[in-house]
């Protein structure tokens, strides 16, 4: 099949709408020079181009976006999911896949972390399972050649076009996918997936030449082996909601206010010198000003210096924006580096909101991983009958506060063995994480008949004279 240049350049309407946002989100996440190259600093009126670029280089980036995404990822992967692979347990290629999932040395766990991170940034991310072509005739020959499925992570800005069709059963399935695989200085490579074939097309970056079909192979699976991991579902298919939707805007506002602080400090410490052309002077420390003898007194040089009183106001505004970021992301208790006065109810509510957000992410991760293993089994001519189980709850508590409350309750000296033993168990669970150790401690507490702090009564004997 021959492709025209317009066919290759054609984009999905949702791609055209969201690609500028995706660029904004990934630059906000990466920070550093990538963020500065985005030119998110507001230009001043009558500001020269070299002055604008100098201001960009002198303004630091306080990267809240990356910090929040990394916090979500660290909590989400703190507890490993349970994987029951069923019929794939005996597949000899599975250990190889878990150790090197992308044929580039990254483990399956590391790849899932990267997939989830990109989904958090973009709103969704694609995982395509492919298998190298081979002339092997048996499974043993494939195993000797290490021919097995692998994962290719594709970020949304490289998925140019796609199409979903509704089957007679009512289920939607992907029947067309166009992926930009490689962008070179002279040509760009595209891979176009259909349910019956896979086309590889190369198109010159410049010129009007038609694209060249370099390879067309049959799709023996009969389906497009692509999985979408959503960060949060949106009304549009193949489009997710990013964690940075509002946080990136607040980060950009803080970035601009850091520039204002830099400008205030620079102008306050180095005032501008106002003079006529005939006056020989500079604004440096210890400078000598030479004026002509007949200079009008009204034209004498003077320093123009801002007061710098607005500096405290700008710093206060930045702190309020950081609090807004913490409130939107529900990680204020985690990101707090100083004293933060929050009531116990507010802190518990914040943990519950963060727990709900992480539970939703885990549910979507579980769904995507089950789809990945179904496609893996399909590549191996098997049916996946296993189960992937992610934690349904992430117990995020302020252990220091809980321990303080438990100790105060124990200090109340309630005369109840059951109450005291239960408090002892709760205190042990606050400071001990190992389940075997906790079971032993619970057993020791249940076998103890004397409460801590109490001593058996001994009769007082009167000595005989």
PLY file of the C-alpha trace (Angstrom):
ply
format ascii 1.0
element vertex 465
property float x
property float y
property float z
element edge 464
property int vertex1
property int vertex2
end_header
0.00 0.00 0.00
1.37 3.41 -0.97
1.06 6.32 1.45
0.82 9.99 0.59
2.53 12.70 2.58
-0.84 14.03 3.75
-1.81 10.59 5.06
1.34 10.35 7.18
1.05 13.90 8.50
-2.65 13.52 9.32
-3.30 13.85 13.06
-6.10 12.79 15.33
-8.18 15.83 16.32
-7.56 15.17 20.02
-3.82 14.96 19.33
-3.89 18.38 17.67
-5.72 19.86 20.66
-3.61 18.29 23.39
-0.07 18.26 21.94
0.72 21.83 23.16
-0.41 20.87 26.66
1.70 17.72 26.62
4.78 19.75 25.72
4.00 22.16 28.54
3.54 19.32 31.05
6.74 17.45 30.15
8.82 20.65 30.25
7.29 21.49 33.64
8.23 18.02 34.88
11.78 18.03 33.49
12.60 21.55 34.68
16.12 22.93 34.17
17.11 24.06 30.70
14.15 22.24 29.12
11.80 24.46 31.12
13.76 27.60 30.32
13.70 26.78 26.61
9.89 26.84 26.81
10.06 30.62 27.41
7.43 30.58 30.15
8.77 33.82 31.60
6.54 36.82 30.96
8.23 39.42 28.76
8.34 43.04 29.89
7.18 45.81 27.61
10.02 47.31 25.54
12.34 44.56 26.81
15.15 43.70 24.39
15.60 40.11 23.26
19.05 39.72 24.83
17.73 41.16 28.11
14.87 38.65 28.08
17.20 35.68 27.51
19.53 36.94 30.23
16.61 37.13 32.63
15.60 33.57 31.72
19.07 32.26 32.50
19.19 34.14 35.82
15.80 32.88 37.05
15.82 29.56 38.97
13.11 26.90 38.55
11.50 25.57 41.72
10.30 22.26 40.31
7.16 21.33 42.24
5.81 19.19 39.39
8.60 16.62 39.48
8.55 16.51 43.27
4.85 15.71 43.42
4.99 13.08 40.67
7.91 11.38 42.45
6.00 11.41 45.75
3.02 9.68 44.13
5.32 7.11 42.52
7.20 6.37 45.75
3.96 5.70 47.66
2.41 3.73 44.82
5.32 1.31 44.46
6.15 1.07 48.15
4.18 -2.18 48.35
4.78 -4.64 45.52
1.66 -6.00 43.79
0.82 -9.69 43.89
1.21 -11.33 40.49
-0.36 -14.74 39.87
0.56 -15.50 36.26
-1.41 -18.74 35.92
-0.47 -20.56 32.70
2.52 -18.26 32.21
4.20 -19.47 35.41
5.88 -22.29 33.48
6.83 -20.11 30.50
10.64 -19.98 30.43
10.66 -16.56 28.76
8.86 -14.86 31.67
11.95 -14.65 33.95
13.85 -13.12 31.02
11.02 -10.65 30.47
10.90 -9.67 34.15
14.65 -9.10 34.16
14.81 -7.23 30.82
11.39 -6.03 29.70
12.41 -3.70 26.87
15.49 -5.51 25.47
17.57 -2.58 26.73
18.32 -3.87 30.22
15.48 -2.30 32.20
13.55 -4.64 34.47
9.78 -5.01 34.32
9.38 -3.17 37.65
11.53 -0.25 36.45
9.55 -0.07 33.23
6.24 0.06 35.10
7.57 2.92 37.23
8.54 4.83 34.11
5.17 4.09 32.50
3.31 5.35 35.55
5.51 8.46 35.81
4.80 9.45 32.21
1.09 8.73 32.70
1.12 11.04 35.71
2.75 13.78 33.62
0.82 13.44 30.35
-2.42 12.00 31.70
-1.87 8.68 29.91
0.95 6.70 28.35
1.10 3.87 25.80
2.80 0.49 26.20
3.17 -1.51 22.96
4.09 -5.19 23.19
6.04 -6.38 20.19
8.00 -9.50 19.35
11.05 -9.67 17.06
10.70 -11.49 13.77
12.41 -14.86 13.71
12.89 -17.83 11.44
12.60 -20.20 14.39
10.21 -23.08 13.74
9.81 -24.34 17.30
9.45 -22.78 20.73
12.80 -24.32 21.73
14.53 -22.53 18.85
12.89 -19.24 19.89
14.11 -19.79 23.44
17.67 -20.43 22.26
17.57 -17.23 20.20
15.96 -15.36 23.13
13.04 -14.39 20.92
10.29 -13.16 23.22
7.85 -10.26 23.59
9.09 -6.92 24.90
7.55 -3.58 25.90
8.05 -0.31 24.07
6.90 2.77 26.02
5.47 5.45 23.74
4.59 8.87 25.16
1.43 10.56 23.81
3.21 13.18 21.67
4.56 10.31 19.52
1.15 8.65 18.97
0.00 10.75 16.04
-3.29 9.12 15.11
-5.56 6.34 16.32
-9.04 4.99 15.81
-11.46 2.92 17.89
-14.26 0.84 16.40
-17.23 -0.55 18.25
-17.73 -4.29 17.88
-21.11 -5.99 17.64
-20.78 -6.91 21.32
-20.64 -3.20 22.19
-16.97 -3.26 23.14
-14.60 -0.71 21.60
-11.33 -1.98 20.17
-8.31 -0.27 18.60
-8.09 -0.93 14.86
-5.61 1.76 13.75
-2.53 3.26 15.41
0.15 5.52 13.92
3.32 5.90 15.98
6.26 8.18 15.28
9.24 6.01 16.16
12.29 8.05 15.22
12.83 11.70 14.34
16.06 12.30 12.44
17.59 15.35 10.88
16.82 14.06 7.39
13.96 11.59 7.79
11.32 10.40 10.23
10.22 6.80 10.75
6.59 5.88 11.39
5.08 2.53 12.30
1.43 2.09 11.38
-0.49 -0.70 13.09
-3.57 -2.40 11.68
-5.34 -5.51 12.90
-4.00 -7.48 9.93
-0.58 -5.91 9.22
2.16 -3.58 10.44
3.65 -1.01 8.05
6.95 0.81 8.53
7.13 4.08 6.61
10.03 6.52 6.21
9.42 10.13 5.18
11.93 12.85 4.38
11.90 15.73 6.85
12.25 18.31 4.08
10.88 18.35 0.58
7.67 17.12 -0.95
8.65 13.54 -1.75
6.08 10.85 -0.96
6.81 8.57 2.02
8.50 5.25 1.36
7.05 1.97 2.62
10.15 0.07 3.75
8.46 -2.93 5.39
5.04 -4.51 5.74
4.61 -7.55 7.96
1.45 -9.46 8.85
-0.06 -8.92 12.28
-0.53 -12.51 13.40
-2.22 -11.48 16.66
-5.26 -10.03 14.92
-5.29 -7.15 17.42
-3.10 -4.12 17.95
-0.92 -4.98 21.00
-1.15 -1.57 22.64
-2.15 -0.80 26.23
-3.01 2.64 27.60
-2.20 3.40 31.21
-4.44 6.23 32.35
-3.50 8.49 35.21
-7.16 9.49 35.44
-9.87 8.80 32.92
-11.35 11.64 30.88
-14.48 11.73 28.70
-12.26 11.33 25.59
-10.90 7.94 24.61
-7.08 7.67 24.65
-6.82 10.97 26.55
-6.16 11.10 30.28
-6.04 13.82 32.93
-2.58 14.84 34.09
-1.61 15.39 37.72
0.01 18.64 36.56
-3.13 20.21 35.08
-3.28 23.01 37.66
0.05 22.54 39.42
2.05 23.44 36.31
0.30 26.82 36.11
1.12 27.56 39.75
4.73 26.54 39.16
4.91 28.93 36.20
3.53 31.76 38.37
6.17 31.04 41.03
8.81 30.98 38.29
7.78 34.48 37.17
7.75 35.75 40.74
11.28 34.42 41.28
12.26 36.60 38.33
10.63 39.58 40.02
12.62 38.87 43.19
15.85 38.67 41.21
15.07 41.94 39.48
14.18 43.70 42.75
17.38 42.55 44.43
19.50 43.46 41.41
17.99 46.96 41.05
18.05 47.65 44.79
21.73 46.74 45.08
22.73 48.27 41.77
20.70 51.44 41.12
20.50 53.02 37.69
22.50 56.17 37.04
20.64 58.97 35.26
22.91 61.52 33.53
23.39 63.57 30.39
25.66 62.47 27.57
28.37 64.99 28.50
28.79 63.67 32.04
31.55 61.07 32.36
30.46 58.62 35.08
29.61 55.02 35.90
27.36 53.50 38.56
29.97 51.21 40.09
31.21 51.43 43.69
33.77 54.19 44.18
33.09 55.71 40.76
34.11 59.30 40.00
31.64 61.59 38.25
33.05 64.33 36.06
30.66 67.10 35.00
31.20 70.06 32.69
31.61 73.44 34.34
28.58 75.02 32.67
26.18 72.12 33.41
22.70 73.23 34.38
22.13 72.30 38.09
18.75 70.83 37.15
20.55 68.25 34.97
22.94 66.96 37.60
23.29 63.14 37.67
21.26 61.14 40.19
20.62 57.50 41.09
17.30 55.83 40.32
16.72 53.09 42.88
13.53 51.15 43.81
12.67 50.89 47.49
12.52 47.07 47.58
9.51 47.17 49.92
7.57 44.85 47.61
10.04 41.99 48.20
8.25 40.67 51.28
4.94 40.78 49.43
6.29 38.71 46.55
7.79 36.14 48.93
4.46 35.88 50.77
2.65 35.33 47.48
5.06 32.51 46.58
4.40 30.81 49.93
0.65 31.03 49.33
1.07 29.42 45.90
3.14 26.60 47.40
0.33 26.01 49.92
-2.13 25.92 47.02
0.02 23.28 45.29
0.08 21.20 48.46
-3.69 21.55 48.83
-4.35 20.50 45.22
-2.03 17.49 45.38
-2.92 16.42 48.96
0.76 16.05 49.88
1.12 19.00 52.26
1.95 16.76 55.23
4.58 14.90 53.18
6.22 17.99 51.61
6.22 20.09 54.77
9.80 21.01 55.74
9.05 23.39 58.58
6.52 23.74 61.36
3.03 23.34 59.97
0.15 23.96 62.33
-2.64 21.65 61.26
-5.41 20.10 63.34
-5.59 16.35 63.71
-8.87 16.21 61.77
-7.45 18.24 58.86
-4.32 16.09 58.75
-6.36 12.88 58.79
-8.60 14.23 56.02
-5.58 15.12 53.88
-4.19 11.59 54.31
-7.57 10.13 53.33
-7.70 12.24 50.16
-4.17 11.19 49.23
-5.04 7.58 50.00
-8.07 7.77 47.68
-5.96 9.28 44.89
-3.30 6.58 45.23
-5.96 3.86 45.33
-7.39 5.14 42.03
-3.92 5.12 40.48
-3.32 1.58 41.73
-6.62 0.42 40.26
-5.68 1.80 36.83
-2.19 0.27 37.12
-3.75 -3.10 37.90
-6.03 -2.87 34.87
-3.17 -1.89 32.53
-0.86 -4.62 33.83
-3.53 -7.29 33.35
-3.89 -6.14 29.74
-0.10 -6.31 29.31
0.02 -9.92 30.49
-2.94 -10.86 28.26
-1.03 -9.56 25.25
2.14 -11.31 26.42
0.23 -14.59 26.63
-1.27 -13.94 23.19
2.21 -13.53 21.70
3.12 -16.90 23.27
-0.02 -18.62 21.91
-1.47 -18.91 25.40
-4.38 -17.50 27.37
-3.69 -15.45 30.48
-5.68 -16.91 33.37
-3.75 -15.27 36.21
-4.51 -12.29 38.36
-2.75 -9.03 39.23
-3.59 -7.51 42.60
-2.47 -4.03 43.65
-3.09 -2.70 47.17
-6.59 -1.31 47.57
-5.56 1.03 50.35
-2.40 2.90 51.23
-2.25 3.35 54.98
-0.95 6.90 55.21
-0.99 7.96 58.83
0.88 10.33 61.06
2.55 7.64 63.16
4.15 10.13 65.55
0.76 11.64 66.39
-0.85 8.19 66.72
1.90 7.04 69.08
1.45 10.15 71.22
-2.31 9.55 71.46
-1.80 5.88 72.39
0.69 6.78 75.09
-1.70 9.36 76.54
-4.49 6.77 76.53
-2.26 4.31 78.36
-1.31 6.94 80.92
-4.99 7.25 81.85
-4.59 3.97 83.82
-7.97 2.48 82.97
-8.47 -0.63 85.06
-9.03 -3.08 82.22
-6.69 -5.85 81.09
-8.37 -6.02 77.67
-8.00 -2.27 77.13
-4.33 -2.26 78.18
-3.43 -5.27 76.02
-5.12 -3.76 72.97
-3.23 -0.49 73.49
0.04 -2.42 73.73
-0.73 -4.14 70.43
-1.54 -0.82 68.76
1.71 0.72 70.00
3.65 -2.28 68.68
2.03 -1.91 65.26
3.02 1.76 65.22
6.74 1.07 65.59
7.13 -2.48 64.19
6.49 -3.41 60.55
7.51 -7.06 60.36
4.41 -9.30 60.45
6.17 -12.26 62.07
7.55 -10.07 64.86
4.11 -8.53 65.40
2.51 -11.97 65.71
5.04 -12.94 68.35
4.48 -9.68 70.24
0.69 -10.16 70.16
1.10 -13.66 71.56
3.34 -12.43 74.36
0.88 -9.66 75.23
-2.07 -12.11 75.31
-0.13 -14.49 77.60
0.77 -11.71 80.02
-1.57 -11.49 83.04
0.05 -8.47 84.69
-0.43 -5.01 83.25
2.62 -2.87 82.71
3.12 -0.52 85.69
1.24 -2.68 88.17
2.80 -4.94 90.78
1.23 -7.80 92.69
0.01 -7.00 96.19
2.01 -8.68 98.99
0.68 -8.90 102.53
2.36 -6.74 105.18
3.68 -8.83 108.06
3.99 -7.34 111.55
7.29 -8.29 113.09
7.14 -10.03 116.46
8.96 -8.46 119.40
0 1
1 2
2 3
3 4
4 5
5 6
6 7
7 8
8 9
9 10
10 11
11 12
12 13
13 14
14 15
15 16
16 17
17 18
18 19
19 20
20 21
21 22
22 23
23 24
24 25
25 26
26 27
27 28
28 29
29 30
30 31
31 32
32 33
33 34
34 35
35 36
36 37
37 38
38 39
39 40
40 41
41 42
42 43
43 44
44 45
45 46
46 47
47 48
48 49
49 50
50 51
51 52
52 53
53 54
54 55
55 56
56 57
57 58
58 59
59 60
60 61
61 62
62 63
63 64
64 65
65 66
66 67
67 68
68 69
69 70
70 71
71 72
72 73
73 74
74 75
75 76
76 77
77 78
78 79
79 80
80 81
81 82
82 83
83 84
84 85
85 86
86 87
87 88
88 89
89 90
90 91
91 92
92 93
93 94
94 95
95 96
96 97
97 98
98 99
99 100
100 101
101 102
102 103
103 104
104 105
105 106
106 107
107 108
108 109
109 110
110 111
111 112
112 113
113 114
114 115
115 116
116 117
117 118
118 119
119 120
120 121
121 122
122 123
123 124
124 125
125 126
126 127
127 128
128 129
129 130
130 131
131 132
132 133
133 134
134 135
135 136
136 137
137 138
138 139
139 140
140 141
141 142
142 143
143 144
144 145
145 146
146 147
147 148
148 149
149 150
150 151
151 152
152 153
153 154
154 155
155 156
156 157
157 158
158 159
159 160
160 161
161 162
162 163
163 164
164 165
165 166
166 167
167 168
168 169
169 170
170 171
171 172
172 173
173 174
174 175
175 176
176 177
177 178
178 179
179 180
180 181
181 182
182 183
183 184
184 185
185 186
186 187
187 188
188 189
189 190
190 191
191 192
192 193
193 194
194 195
195 196
196 197
197 198
198 199
199 200
200 201
201 202
202 203
203 204
204 205
205 206
206 207
207 208
208 209
209 210
210 211
211 212
212 213
213 214
214 215
215 216
216 217
217 218
218 219
219 220
220 221
221 222
222 223
223 224
224 225
225 226
226 227
227 228
228 229
229 230
230 231
231 232
232 233
233 234
234 235
235 236
236 237
237 238
238 239
239 240
240 241
241 242
242 243
243 244
244 245
245 246
246 247
247 248
248 249
249 250
250 251
251 252
252 253
253 254
254 255
255 256
256 257
257 258
258 259
259 260
260 261
261 262
262 263
263 264
264 265
265 266
266 267
267 268
268 269
269 270
270 271
271 272
272 273
273 274
274 275
275 276
276 277
277 278
278 279
279 280
280 281
281 282
282 283
283 284
284 285
285 286
286 287
287 288
288 289
289 290
290 291
291 292
292 293
293 294
294 295
295 296
296 297
297 298
298 299
299 300
300 301
301 302
302 303
303 304
304 305
305 306
306 307
307 308
308 309
309 310
310 311
311 312
312 313
313 314
314 315
315 316
316 317
317 318
318 319
319 320
320 321
321 322
322 323
323 324
324 325
325 326
326 327
327 328
328 329
329 330
330 331
331 332
332 333
333 334
334 335
335 336
336 337
337 338
338 339
339 340
340 341
341 342
342 343
343 344
344 345
345 346
346 347
347 348
348 349
349 350
350 351
351 352
352 353
353 354
354 355
355 356
356 357
357 358
358 359
359 360
360 361
361 362
362 363
363 364
364 365
365 366
366 367
367 368
368 369
369 370
370 371
371 372
372 373
373 374
374 375
375 376
376 377
377 378
378 379
379 380
380 381
381 382
382 383
383 384
384 385
385 386
386 387
387 388
388 389
389 390
390 391
391 392
392 393
393 394
394 395
395 396
396 397
397 398
398 399
399 400
400 401
401 402
402 403
403 404
404 405
405 406
406 407
407 408
408 409
409 410
410 411
411 412
412 413
413 414
414 415
415 416
416 417
417 418
418 419
419 420
420 421
421 422
422 423
423 424
424 425
425 426
426 427
427 428
428 429
429 430
430 431
431 432
432 433
433 434
434 435
435 436
436 437
437 438
438 439
439 440
440 441
441 442
442 443
443 444
444 445
445 446
446 447
447 448
448 449
449 450
450 451
451 452
452 453
453 454
454 455
455 456
456 457
457 458
458 459
459 460
460 461
461 462
462 463
463 464
